[in-house]
Amino acid sequence: MDDHIQLTFTKTSETTISYDIYFEGKVAGEITTQINNPQFLEDLFIERNHRRKGIGKFIINHFNIKILRCTTWNKVGISFYKALGFHEAEKDIYLITFKRH
């Protein structure tokens, strides 16, 4: 799997760093993590036509993500993160914070 996935640095801000995700040479998504805590996932997006290929799982494990936030209306993301062993740590009307040990 990892032979087919490549990451290319795209941008940085004061607090985050982002990469484009390529799968078999085509843009498949984007990941953003915190600079001071790369195990904190700020954003993960996988293009619809590249989902269910193991890309998201590979990225989560590659970056050793331990904490993330997901919008409460992102049912696909919530199911995905729970399937990877994340549990809800905090929740408000807009965001759920997930953690994994």
C-alpha positions in Angstrom: 0.0 0.0 0.0 2.6 2.6 1.0 4.4 2.2 -2.3 1.3 3.7 -3.9 0.9 6.7 -1.5 3.1 9.8 -1.6 2.9 13.0 0.4 3.9 16.4 -0.9 4.3 19.4 1.3 1.8 22.1 0.3 1.6 24.9 2.9 2.2 25.9 6.4 0.8 28.5 8.8 1.9 29.5 12.3 0.4 26.4 13.8 -0.2 23.9 11.0 1.4 22.0 8.2 -0.4 20.5 5.2 0.4 17.8 2.6 -1.3 16.7 -0.5 -1.9 13.0 -0.6 -1.2 11.2 -3.9 -2.3 7.6 -4.6 -0.9 5.9 -7.7 0.3 9.3 -9.0 -3.1 11.1 -8.7 -4.2 13.6 -6.0 -6.3 11.7 -3.5 -6.7 14.2 -0.7 -5.0 16.4 1.9 -3.9 16.1 5.5 -3.2 18.9 8.0 -1.5 18.5 11.3 -0.3 20.8 14.1 3.4 21.8 13.9 4.0 21.5 17.6 2.0 18.3 17.9 2.0 16.3 14.6 -0.1 13.6 16.3 -3.0 16.1 16.4 -5.0 15.9 13.2 -6.4 19.2 12.1 -7.9 18.0 8.8 -8.1 14.9 6.7 -9.9 14.8 3.3 -9.8 11.9 0.9 -11.4 12.4 -2.5 -14.6 10.4 -2.9 -13.2 8.3 -5.8 -10.2 7.3 -3.6 -12.1 6.3 -0.5 -12.2 2.7 0.8 -8.7 2.0 -0.6 -7.0 2.1 2.8 -5.5 5.6 2.2 -7.0 7.3 5.3 -6.1 4.4 7.6 -2.5 4.4 6.2 -2.2 8.2 6.8 -3.7 8.0 10.3 -1.2 5.3 11.2 1.8 6.9 9.3 1.4 10.1 11.3 0.6 8.1 14.5 -2.5 10.4 15.0 -3.7 10.3 18.6 -6.2 13.2 18.7 -8.5 14.9 16.2 -11.6 16.9 15.9 -14.5 16.1 13.6 -17.6 18.1 12.9 -20.7 16.5 14.4 -22.5 16.3 11.0 -19.6 14.3 9.3 -21.2 10.9 9.8 -18.7 9.2 7.4 -15.7 10.6 9.3 -17.2 9.7 12.7 -17.7 6.1 11.6 -14.2 6.0 10.1 -12.5 7.3 13.2 -14.4 5.0 15.5 -13.5 2.0 13.3 -9.8 2.9 13.8 -10.2 2.8 17.6 -10.8 6.5 18.4 -13.3 7.3 21.1 -15.2 10.5 21.9 -13.4 12.5 24.5 -15.4 15.8 24.2 -18.4 16.9 22.3 -20.2 20.2 21.7 -22.8 21.3 19.2 -20.3 21.6 16.3 -17.2 19.4 17.1 -16.4 16.0 18.6 -12.8 15.5 19.9 -11.6 12.0 19.4 -8.7 10.3 21.1 -6.8 7.1 20.6 -4.3 5.4 22.8 
